[in-house]
Amino acid sequence: MRGRPKETPPVQLDAERFDVLTFDCYGTLIDWQRGIVDYLQPVLLRHDVHVIDDFILEFFAETETVVQAEGGRYEDVLRAVLRRFGTRLGFVPTEEELDGFPASLAAWPAFPDTLEALGRLAQRFELAVISNTDDALFARTNETLGVDFAHVVTAERTGVYKPDPHAFEVALDAIGAKSSSVLHVAQSLYHDIAPAAAMGLATVWIDRNRGGPSAAPEADAEPTWTFPTLGAFAEAVLA
């Protein structure tokens, strides 16, 4: 199936070769699909629009990428995405609803295994984030995570959105480590695994969706390792 790597025998994870773990945030650490649906469903219902959650996620995946290609801050990307929901479904979102979408990131929940796993991993590795967001939005999210990341590289800082490889180039330059000592951990094959692997980085795919609907576009990519949760990855890499 397109969008899911081929089943291959697992490659032994040699944790000793890595000093730095870089993470995607939304979708990997933060349950962005829950956050997106929990914000947009009430907005749609106020406009008497009734759609299933899967439609919201699929239309978001289709639309966010198009809007990001036009550039701009992520808070404006989210406003534009909501406007396109309105165009598609026949309503006009209010200014309050438009502003509320990026503001809602502060309430998007962490996955149940995220906080414990990050706490354990931080005892062994330097942790960094490479995220398609703005500095201020990530700062609010990090109040939920409570992690002192060594490096935070946002789209606001790089001027591009993943999967643009420049995002990873800026991150590696900021980290200042050899790429062979960096392991990138992410849920999105499209935004993260494919471009990171193309740059020669080792990758871990956190397969959160298990083939279900996704707020990220599909992509063909072959991660170095695959785990169903961040907790399972932490168990393996710290064993």
Legacy VTK file of the C-alpha trace (Angstrom):
# vtk DataFile Version 3.0
C-alpha trace
ASCII
DATASET POLYDATA
POINTS 239 float
0.000 0.000 0.000
1.318 3.445 -0.901
2.202 5.468 2.159
3.288 2.467 4.224
6.809 1.042 4.012
7.286 -2.520 2.863
7.498 -5.146 5.565
11.191 -5.962 5.936
13.192 -7.816 8.589
14.085 -5.405 11.408
17.592 -3.966 11.458
19.222 -4.074 14.867
19.135 -0.644 16.480
22.681 0.260 17.495
21.975 3.101 19.917
25.630 3.664 20.753
26.295 5.331 17.404
23.857 8.186 18.129
24.324 11.217 20.360
21.392 13.364 19.222
17.718 12.569 18.696
15.766 15.011 16.545
11.982 14.894 16.698
9.060 16.072 14.708
6.572 17.520 17.185
2.997 17.541 15.865
1.927 14.002 15.079
4.903 12.443 16.852
4.955 13.988 20.327
1.643 15.854 20.176
-1.611 14.239 19.035
-2.265 16.844 16.361
-5.056 14.831 14.757
-7.003 14.918 18.010
-6.233 18.627 18.344
-7.305 19.416 14.779
-10.576 17.500 15.044
-11.399 18.790 18.524
-11.061 22.376 17.311
-12.654 22.096 13.874
-15.682 19.925 14.643
-17.313 22.552 16.926
-16.537 25.273 14.362
-18.210 23.265 11.611
-21.224 22.444 13.770
-21.746 26.137 14.562
-22.129 26.614 10.812
-24.460 23.602 10.555
-21.830 21.570 8.708
-21.769 17.867 9.522
-18.787 15.777 8.401
-16.946 12.800 9.833
-13.542 13.120 11.471
-11.856 11.271 8.602
-12.956 13.965 6.153
-11.472 16.680 8.360
-8.113 14.919 8.543
-7.974 14.105 4.844
-8.971 17.612 3.745
-6.479 19.105 6.195
-3.690 16.922 4.747
-4.600 17.978 1.228
-4.935 21.670 2.035
-2.166 22.382 4.536
0.559 21.334 2.095
-0.814 23.598 -0.636
-1.005 26.584 1.695
2.472 25.970 3.111
3.879 26.072 -0.420
2.707 29.684 -0.594
4.906 30.578 2.401
4.066 32.574 5.508
3.899 31.923 9.229
2.218 28.770 10.452
-0.447 30.678 12.350
-1.468 32.195 9.005
-1.300 28.780 7.340
-3.872 27.467 9.816
-6.136 30.458 9.247
-5.922 29.890 5.487
-6.681 26.185 5.908
-9.843 27.023 7.854
-10.909 29.493 5.153
-10.530 26.696 2.596
-12.685 24.431 4.733
-15.282 27.186 4.514
-14.969 27.463 0.747
-15.243 23.699 0.353
-18.178 23.288 2.735
-20.079 26.512 2.092
-19.566 28.722 5.142
-17.525 31.758 6.168
-15.526 31.351 9.391
-15.523 34.295 11.778
-12.349 36.177 12.679
-12.600 34.700 16.165
-12.728 31.190 14.708
-9.795 31.923 12.394
-7.659 33.251 15.256
-8.747 30.405 17.489
-7.292 27.709 15.255
-3.594 28.561 15.802
-4.355 29.475 19.417
-5.739 25.964 19.933
-2.265 24.427 19.533
-1.615 25.212 23.184
-4.362 22.733 24.096
-3.428 19.949 21.679
-2.616 16.955 23.896
0.590 14.990 24.102
0.301 11.292 23.328
0.021 9.227 26.525
3.561 7.852 26.167
5.292 11.093 25.153
6.259 12.703 28.448
7.667 9.589 30.087
9.538 8.560 26.935
11.108 11.998 26.462
12.139 12.104 30.102
13.911 8.776 29.789
15.527 9.599 26.447
16.823 12.938 27.762
18.971 11.059 30.277
20.965 9.472 27.452
20.669 11.728 24.377
20.684 15.378 23.402
17.144 16.170 22.230
16.140 18.558 19.453
12.947 19.463 17.592
12.474 20.207 13.888
8.924 21.501 13.523
6.674 23.067 10.893
5.484 25.796 13.218
6.270 29.246 14.606
8.493 29.932 17.605
5.652 31.295 19.738
3.293 28.427 18.905
5.909 25.826 19.771
6.720 27.619 23.025
3.091 27.173 24.089
3.170 23.521 23.089
6.369 22.977 25.033
4.562 24.050 28.181
2.701 20.754 27.742
5.840 18.769 26.960
7.959 20.372 29.677
11.221 19.471 27.922
14.356 21.589 27.779
15.258 20.799 24.168
18.864 21.567 23.279
17.747 22.916 19.904
14.368 24.036 18.560
14.319 24.568 14.802
10.995 25.880 13.527
9.728 26.801 10.078
9.819 30.411 11.217
13.585 30.099 11.664
14.339 28.100 8.518
11.971 29.976 6.215
10.687 26.692 4.764
8.345 23.877 5.676
9.285 20.230 5.750
9.672 18.211 3.548
11.988 20.910 2.172
15.485 19.554 2.943
16.648 23.019 3.963
14.810 22.524 7.261
17.076 19.581 8.050
20.175 21.394 6.798
19.516 24.289 9.175
18.869 21.871 12.031
22.084 19.930 11.471
24.044 23.166 11.291
22.484 24.353 14.565
23.172 21.044 16.290
26.769 21.013 15.119
27.097 17.235 15.161
28.016 14.770 12.444
24.918 13.580 10.611
25.948 9.991 11.351
25.419 10.676 15.071
21.897 12.091 14.598
18.752 9.946 14.595
15.529 11.553 13.353
12.304 10.332 14.974
8.942 11.151 13.398
5.462 9.974 12.481
5.047 11.587 9.052
6.597 9.714 6.160
5.907 12.717 3.931
7.190 15.572 6.097
10.050 13.785 7.843
11.081 10.240 7.045
11.390 10.644 3.263
13.405 13.906 3.267
15.575 12.924 6.240
16.407 9.572 4.665
17.195 11.289 1.354
19.794 13.354 3.223
21.396 10.201 4.590
20.043 10.474 8.134
19.048 7.374 10.045
15.326 7.513 10.804
12.777 6.047 13.175
9.167 5.952 12.042
6.680 6.128 14.911
3.711 4.464 13.224
1.020 6.184 15.277
-1.804 5.795 12.753
-1.340 2.115 11.866
-2.797 2.706 8.401
-5.714 4.859 9.568
-6.688 8.341 8.341
-3.941 10.924 8.563
-3.551 14.698 8.665
-0.341 14.275 6.642
-0.106 13.370 2.943
0.988 9.902 1.917
4.552 9.265 0.785
6.796 6.406 -0.212
9.624 6.124 2.294
11.701 3.435 3.963
12.620 4.257 7.572
15.648 2.648 9.152
13.525 1.417 12.059
9.810 1.353 12.842
8.065 1.377 16.221
4.349 1.630 17.030
4.830 4.208 19.799
7.454 6.523 21.223
7.407 4.439 24.375
8.314 1.310 22.430
11.174 3.179 20.764
12.480 4.392 24.134
12.393 0.856 25.503
14.416 -0.426 22.546
16.985 2.347 22.352
17.646 2.357 26.103
17.736 -1.422 26.510
LINES 1 240
239 0 1 2 3 4 5 6 7 8 9 10 11 12 13 14 15 16 17 18 19 20 21 22 23 24 25 26 27 28 29 30 31 32 33 34 35 36 37 38 39 40 41 42 43 44 45 46 47 48 49 50 51 52 53 54 55 56 57 58 59 60 61 62 63 64 65 66 67 68 69 70 71 72 73 74 75 76 77 78 79 80 81 82 83 84 85 86 87 88 89 90 91 92 93 94 95 96 97 98 99 100 101 102 103 104 105 106 107 108 109 110 111 112 113 114 115 116 117 118 119 120 121 122 123 124 125 126 127 128 129 130 131 132 133 134 135 136 137 138 139 140 141 142 143 144 145 146 147 148 149 150 151 152 153 154 155 156 157 158 159 160 161 162 163 164 165 166 167 168 169 170 171 172 173 174 175 176 177 178 179 180 181 182 183 184 185 186 187 188 189 190 191 192 193 194 195 196 197 198 199 200 201 202 203 204 205 206 207 208 209 210 211 212 213 214 215 216 217 218 219 220 221 222 223 224 225 226 227 228 229 230 231 232 233 234 235 236 237 238
